[in-house]
């Protein structure tokens, strides 16, 4: 754009350009600069949002140098299977259902008698001569004039057994089992509902990937080469006086818009991949520095 503007200003001295065309070029350059500034502002906002979401500086994040469209070969059935194994929310529902199953098994055992056997041993030290517990220090022993002497004590061993018979636990056990069954059923239904929601979201994401890939291929293989060739042709024709500066501007702006479409599609594609990874709970994409835009 700057080179074209300089050329047009030079042509003004030779009367092959007009002041109006130069003003139009300057206006177009301002419009393009405004669009670039808006894109930079949006990029800065997205970086700030990314830092807020990760809690880390943008320089500490591992980010690919180019996005492009990484290969993604998973089908819907494979993604459903990965999500079932690795999605934390689904694992949480399964864990809660398993816990209720264990509680039901424990309640079933309450129909049987409960035995508790205990065995205690206590070692007792000898009583000293001055101990109040020593019989020689009793009033009767002192009245008889029995001298106080240390007294050995026998160790103590005690055993016990208790039996708890479930005579009155029948209704309580049934109510507890019914409550656990209802909770387990609810957790299983929540897991199934979440699986269906994830399945639907994955199906929509895969369809979006296919649509973006087709649009991207069309832009790369058919639209972009034509627009680029048109700009080269109009630029060459302008140098020979066979095209106007307006033709060059339109082709240059059209090329910039197509490049903008390219980055937009790449961003949407990779954002969809990130959504799929979130839904499955697993990293599925390997980024590299290669770029498939030719």
Secondary structure, DSSP 8 states (H G I E B T S, - for coil): -HHHHHHHHHHHHTTSS-HHHHHHHHHHHHHHHHHHHHHHHHHHHHHHHHHHHHTS-GGGS---S----------HHHHHHHHHHH-HHHHHHHHHHHHHHHHHHHHHGGGS-EEEEEEEEE----B-TT-TTSGGGSHHHHHHT-----B----EEEEEEEEE--SS-HHHHHHHHHHHHHHHHHHHHHHHHHHHHHHHHHHHHHHHHHHHHHHHHHIIIIIHHHHHHHHHHHHHHHHTTSS-HHHHHHHHHHHHHHHHHHHHHHHHHHHHHHHHHHHHTS------S-----
